[in-house]
Amino acid sequence: MDHLGELFDVAVIGGGPAGLSAGVALARALRSVVVIDAGGQRNLRAEGVHGFLTREGMSPRQFLAAGRAELEGYGGTAVTGLVNSAVREDGNFVLSLDDGSTCTARRLLITSGSEDELPDLPGLRERWGRDVLYCPYCHGWEIRNQAVGVLASGSHAVLQALTFRQWSRDVTLLLNGELTLSPGQREQLDARSVKVADGRVRGLVVQDDKLRAVTLDDGSAVPLEVLVVNPATVSKTNMLEVLGLEPDSLEEGPGTRLHTDDSGLTSCPGVWAAGNVTDVSAQVMTAAAAGLKAAAAIHADLVLEDTRLAVEAARAPAR
Ligand SMILES: Cc1cc2nc3c(=O)[nH]c(=O)nc-3n(C[C@H](O)[C@H](O)[C@H](O)COP(=O)(O)OP(=O)(O)OC[C@H]3O[C@@H](n4cnc5c(N)ncnc54)[C@H](O)[C@@H]3O)c2cc1C
């Protein structure tokens, strides 16, 4: 690809809300920027984006298409492809893509998002983002007053059940052999009329393309319309191994994240990160905001470098 032959000011790995927002900000700062995206944004299975002021209910694909159009409208470059590796060469970053092309940039922004590792139940993955959910702020309103089951994979499930109780009076905590309730937790659940089902969940009952129930190992079924899970959220950072950047384990639960400072700068000079790859709780709006913030920090860093280079050039004796 010819356009990947130039030296970009900034290469962005990942074209979700964080990467596109950063790309637009950098293009508007008259920086040459390329956003490389493999396609696979975290919310693509959902019907609409919720909680993004002025874009309520917009389909994720429309949202991304609008973001790419804005990026290109300001002269940024959007490329479809998977970055396999990033290495440092002569002070720049060289990215290798899966189609064999390379791309070189002065600075790198990682907005590659995270992978949700879903519970291993037959048919569950197919319902993800529809009636198998995790985020009350993304879907709570849409599923209000429905029969909700919370599939326990640890003690966090108690708080999840109490949280979803805000949206529905019909909430069942499915202990799934993963959780033993303390008397205090039982008291809290009882006080909020959250039901508790013992036994391991063996499968989902789906009819007419809708979740109807889950089945337990004793053969009984718990009628449900929505199943809430708590997936491990693992940051997508394989391409950074050569740079020595590895994610840390999450403190709040299973999963990983890339550690950064407040501006998004990682421990590797010249490399920033934003969005779910560094903050698993970021939603579309906050991921986009983090991309914008990192873009400003990268731009400021380039201003300083451009100034240093200009001073050196001005001081150099004329030939
Ligand atoms: C089912 C579901 C529904 C959701 N609904 C909502 C909602 O209604 N409202 C809301 O605010 N939030 C919602 N979210 C959360 C939302 O999806 C995330 O907040 C948001 O996607 C994070 O944006 P991001 O840019 O950090 O990552 P992503 O949107 O995941 O984008 C990362 C991109 O980087 C790409 N990538 C990864 N590795 C590479 C590589 N090596 N080379 C090139 N590209 C790469 C990925 O393929 C992906 O396209 C939902 C999440 C889920 C799971």
The ligand as an SDF file (V2000), in Angstrom:
LIG
                    3D

 53 58  0  0  0  0  0  0  0  0999 V2000
  -21.9830   -6.2810   24.2260 C   0  0  0  0  0  0  0  0  0  0  0  0
  -21.4410   -4.9400   24.5730 C   0  0  0  0  0  0  0  0  0  0  0  0
  -22.2540   -3.8150   24.4850 C   0  0  0  0  0  0  0  0  0  0  0  0
  -21.7620   -2.5640   24.8290 C   0  0  0  0  0  0  0  0  0  0  0  0
  -22.5950   -1.4940   24.7710 N   0  0  0  0  0  0  0  0  0  0  0  0
  -22.1400   -0.2720   25.1100 C   0  0  0  0  0  0  0  0  0  0  0  0
  -23.0010    0.8580   25.1010 C   0  0  0  0  0  0  0  0  0  0  0  0
  -24.1930    0.7740   24.7790 O   0  0  0  0  0  0  0  0  0  0  0  0
  -22.4900    2.0590   25.4840 N   0  0  0  0  0  0  0  0  0  0  0  0
  -21.1940    2.2050   25.8580 C   0  0  0  0  0  0  0  0  0  0  0  0
  -20.7870    3.3190   26.1710 O   0  0  0  0  0  0  0  0  0  0  0  0
  -20.3350    1.1550   25.8740 N   0  0  0  0  0  0  0  0  0  0  0  0
  -20.7830   -0.0820   25.5030 C   0  0  0  0  0  0  0  0  0  0  0  0
  -19.9410   -1.1570   25.5230 N   0  0  0  0  0  0  0  0  0  0  0  0
  -18.5120   -0.9250   25.8330 C   0  0  0  0  0  0  0  0  0  0  0  0
  -17.7880   -0.4590   24.5400 C   0  0  0  0  0  0  0  0  0  0  0  0
  -17.8300   -1.5030   23.6090 O   0  0  0  0  0  0  0  0  0  0  0  0
  -16.3480   -0.0730   24.8520 C   0  0  0  0  0  0  0  0  0  0  0  0
  -16.3690    0.9350   25.8370 O   0  0  0  0  0  0  0  0  0  0  0  0
  -15.6300    0.5030   23.6230 C   0  0  0  0  0  0  0  0  0  0  0  0
  -15.7380   -0.3710   22.5260 O   0  0  0  0  0  0  0  0  0  0  0  0
  -14.1640    0.7540   23.9500 C   0  0  0  0  0  0  0  0  0  0  0  0
  -13.5720    1.3930   22.8560 O   0  0  0  0  0  0  0  0  0  0  0  0
  -12.0480    1.1250   22.4700 P   0  0  0  0  0  0  0  0  0  0  0  0
  -11.7740    2.0560   21.3470 O   0  0  0  0  0  0  0  0  0  0  0  0
  -11.1880    1.1810   23.6640 O   0  0  0  0  0  0  0  0  0  0  0  0
  -11.9830   -0.4140   21.9670 O   0  0  0  0  0  0  0  0  0  0  0  0
  -12.7620   -1.1510   20.8060 P   0  0  0  0  0  0  0  0  0  0  0  0
  -14.0340   -0.4660   20.4740 O   0  0  0  0  0  0  0  0  0  0  0  0
  -12.8620   -2.5890   21.2130 O   0  0  0  0  0  0  0  0  0  0  0  0
  -11.8200   -1.0180   19.5430 O   0  0  0  0  0  0  0  0  0  0  0  0
  -10.5490   -1.6250   19.4880 C   0  0  0  0  0  0  0  0  0  0  0  0
  -10.2520   -1.9410   18.0400 C   0  0  0  0  0  0  0  0  0  0  0  0
   -8.8560   -2.2840   17.9220 O   0  0  0  0  0  0  0  0  0  0  0  0
   -8.7510   -3.3600   17.0110 C   0  0  0  0  0  0  0  0  0  0  0  0
   -7.4820   -4.0730   17.1950 N   0  0  0  0  0  0  0  0  0  0  0  0
   -7.0940   -4.8540   18.2290 C   0  0  0  0  0  0  0  0  0  0  0  0
   -5.8560   -5.3350   18.0230 N   0  0  0  0  0  0  0  0  0  0  0  0
   -5.4560   -4.8350   16.8260 C   0  0  0  0  0  0  0  0  0  0  0  0
   -4.2780   -4.9720   16.0650 C   0  0  0  0  0  0  0  0  0  0  0  0
   -3.2590   -5.7300   16.4890 N   0  0  0  0  0  0  0  0  0  0  0  0
   -4.2070   -4.3550   14.8610 N   0  0  0  0  0  0  0  0  0  0  0  0
   -5.2320   -3.5920   14.4070 C   0  0  0  0  0  0  0  0  0  0  0  0
   -6.3800   -3.4110   15.1030 N   0  0  0  0  0  0  0  0  0  0  0  0
   -6.4840   -4.0350   16.2830 C   0  0  0  0  0  0  0  0  0  0  0  0
   -9.9530   -4.2240   17.3590 C   0  0  0  0  0  0  0  0  0  0  0  0
  -10.2130   -5.1640   16.3240 O   0  0  0  0  0  0  0  0  0  0  0  0
  -11.0150   -3.1640   17.5240 C   0  0  0  0  0  0  0  0  0  0  0  0
  -11.6240   -2.8660   16.2840 O   0  0  0  0  0  0  0  0  0  0  0  0
  -20.4140   -2.4210   25.2280 C   0  0  0  0  0  0  0  0  0  0  0  0
  -19.5860   -3.5470   25.2920 C   0  0  0  0  0  0  0  0  0  0  0  0
  -20.0910   -4.7980   24.9880 C   0  0  0  0  0  0  0  0  0  0  0  0
  -19.2040   -6.0010   25.1090 C   0  0  0  0  0  0  0  0  0  0  0  0
  1  2  1  0
  2  3  1  0
  2 52  2  0
  3  4  2  0
  4  5  1  0
  4 50  1  0
  5  6  2  0
  6  7  1  0
  6 13  1  0
  7  8  2  0
  7  9  1  0
  9 10  1  0
 10 11  2  0
 10 12  1  0
 12 13  2  0
 13 14  1  0
 14 15  1  0
 14 50  1  0
 15 16  1  0
 16 17  1  0
 16 18  1  0
 18 19  1  0
 18 20  1  0
 20 21  1  0
 20 22  1  0
 22 23  1  0
 23 24  1  0
 24 25  2  0
 24 26  1  0
 24 27  1  0
 27 28  1  0
 28 29  2  0
 28 30  1  0
 28 31  1  0
 31 32  1  0
 32 33  1  0
 33 34  1  0
 33 48  1  0
 34 35  1  0
 35 36  1  0
 35 46  1  0
 36 37  1  0
 36 45  1  0
 37 38  2  0
 38 39  1  0
 39 40  1  0
 39 45  2  0
 40 41  1  0
 40 42  2  0
 42 43  1  0
 43 44  2  0
 44 45  1  0
 46 47  1  0
 46 48  1  0
 48 49  1  0
 50 51  2  0
 51 52  1  0
 52 53  1  0
M  END
$$$$
